């Protein structure tokens, strides 16, 4: 059965599985170099904008992503052809990275501004200097809270193929809007043109509200947006679509 999967989708799945196994065996070093850190973090390297798409945090994470790719990827690969399918996949992954970090940038600026207002020298702290908290107890507690939020953004990496795969799903929904799919927690299949917008709106809410539970929901939105745009452009020139 696996040999019947079109080559690009099959090879993407194989590479993801191999890197997941190597990461499991080696540990934090792989995460440090291949996961995607905030671009202004000291842990960021330029290649991470690509390599993070092949990193996963758990067996359930990679299993869900690869099963989703297995479900939607082969149809799009055969429809779009190798070149467009590769562009779709990696452009969606890049869109996920950039939207997620655009929101991170907004939050970093907000936290930094609030810390400056409270008398904490953020620039000195980020340069490695020893900086003390100032003010009354309430002010110090607020500074600690803001600094933790800022540090979390700088030190927590983004991993996973979810952004790229959301782009694949969004492209599928654009090209085959009346196809029905079933997912967990929804007892009956829904047309994908209705289901995808619901998922995107929920992802935006969770990403902006901070209730994401450690999931990069805005990365999913970024990937879906790129996938939708590319499919809209290409659909006009693909005569085989009804």
N, C-alpha and C positions, 0 to 999 in steps of 0.2 A: 504493500500500500504506500509506503513512504517513497518508493521510487516513482510513483505516479504523480507526486507533487511536482509542479513546474520547478525548474532548477534554481531560480533566484530565491523563491520562497523557501525551498528546501535547504539551500545553503545558508540563508539567514538563520533559520531554526538551528541548524547544526552548529554554526559559529556561536550563537547565544548559549547553547547547551555546553559546548566545550569551555567557553569562558566562565560560565557559572561553576563548572566542576573545578577548573583551575583556581578560581577565586575561593572556593570552599576549601581547597587544599592549602593555598598559600596564605589567605587571610587579608589583613588590613593593607598590605602593600599594594595589592591590586586595586583596592578601593581608592587609596590615596592618589594613585596615578591615573586611573581610568574613569572613575566617577566624575561627574561634572560639578565643580564648585562654583560659587558666585564669581563672576569675572574679575571683581576687585578684591577677591580673597587671596591671601598669600599662598593658598594651596591650589590655585587655578593654573592650569596649563592649557595651551591653545587646542591641543588634540582632544581634550575632554569633550568638546562640543560634538564629536563623532563617537568617541569610545564609550560615552555614557549610555548610548543606545544598546550596548551589548552587555551591560551590567544589570544584575538583579539582586534584590535584597533577601529573597527567600524562595523556597521551592514553590510555594503557592503563587508568588509573584511571577516567576518565569513560566510556570504551568499555565496560568490564566492568559498571559500575553501570547505565548506560542500557540495555544489552542485557538485564540481569536485570530491570529495571523493565519493559521491553518484553515480556518473557516472562510475567511474573506480574501486572503492573498491570492490563491490560485486563480480565482475568477478574474481578478483585476490584472494579474500578470498575463493571462492569455488574451484579455481584451485590449490592454494598453500596449503590450509588447515590452520587451526587456528594458529598453532605454527609458521610456516614460515611467514604467513601474519603479525602477531604481530611483529616478528623480523624485517621484511621489514619496517614496519611503523615506529617503534621507532629507528631503526638503521639509517634510512634516516633522521629522525629528528635530531639525534645526529650528523650525517655527515653535516647537514646544519649548526648546531651550531658551529662545529669546523672549517669548512672552512671559514665561515663568520668572526669568531674571529681570525683565522690565518691571514687574510688580515688586520683586525683591529690591530693586533700585529705589522705587518709591518709598518702600518701608524703611530702607536704610537711611534715606534722607530725612524721613520723619523722625526716626529714633535719634539720629545724630543731632537734629535741630533741637529736640526736646532736651537732650543731654546738655547741649551747649547752653540752653536757657537756664538749666539748673546749675551751671558753673562747672560741669565736667568737661575736661579737654579731650575730646574724642580723637582729634588728629594726633595728639601726643600719645595717647593710649595705643592707637593703631600702629604707630611707628615703633612701638616697643618700650616706650618710656614708662616709668612708674608714676601712676597718677592716683591721687587720693580723692575719695568722696568728700564733698563739702556740704555744709548746711545742717539743718535740723534732722531729727530722726526720720520724719516723713519724707524729706527730700532725699536722704541717703537711700531709703528703701525704694523710692521711685527710680533713682539712678541705677540701683542694682537690677531692678526689673527691666529697665530699658536696655541696659548693657547686656543682660542675658539674651534678650530678644535680638539685639544686634549681633552678638557673638554666634548665636544659633544660625543666623543667615550666612555668616562668613565661614562657618566650620561644618555645616551639614550639607553633604553632597546630594545631588539628584542622580538617581540611577533608574534604568529601565527603558524598554522599547515602547512603552505605552504611548508616548507622543507620536512616534512614527506609526504605530498601529492604529491610533485614533484617526490619523490622516488616511490610512487605508480604508477604515470603516466609513469615514465621511465621504470619501470618493465613491465607495460602493453605494452609499445612500443617495448620492447625487446622480449616479448613472443608472441605478436600479431602484428608484424610489418606492416602487410598489411591492418590492420583495418583502416577505414576512419572515421575521426571526423571533426566536424565543430566548429570553434570558432569565436568570434567577430572579425570584420574587415576583415575576409577572406570569400568571398562570396560563395565559393564552398568547399566541404569537401576535406581534404587532407589525404593521408596515414600518419599514426602517425610516421612511421620511417623517414619521411622527415620533419614533423612538429617539432618534439622534438629537433633535432639538431639546427634548426633555433632559437627556443626559448632559448636554452642553450647558443648559441653564443651571442645572443642579451643580455642575462642576464649577461654574463661575461663582455661584453663591458660596460654595464651600471654600474655594480658593481665596476669595476676597474677605470672607468673614473670619477666616482663621480657624474654622472648625473642620479642617481637612483631615485630621487624624494622622498626620505624617505623610499624606499622599499629595503629590504635586498636581493638584487638580487643574491649575491654570496651564500646566504643560500639556494636559490632555486637550484643553481648549485651543491652545496654539497649534497643536498638531492637526486637530480637526479643521481649523480654519484654513490652513494651508492645503490640506487634502480637498476640501470643498472648492477652494478657488481654482486649483489645478484641474479638477474634474470638470468644473464649469467651463473652463477655457478649452479643454480637450474635447469635451462632449460635442461641440459644434462641428468638429472635424472627423469624428468617428462615425462613419456612415452606418455601421452595423447596429447602432442603438435605435430602438423604436421611440 
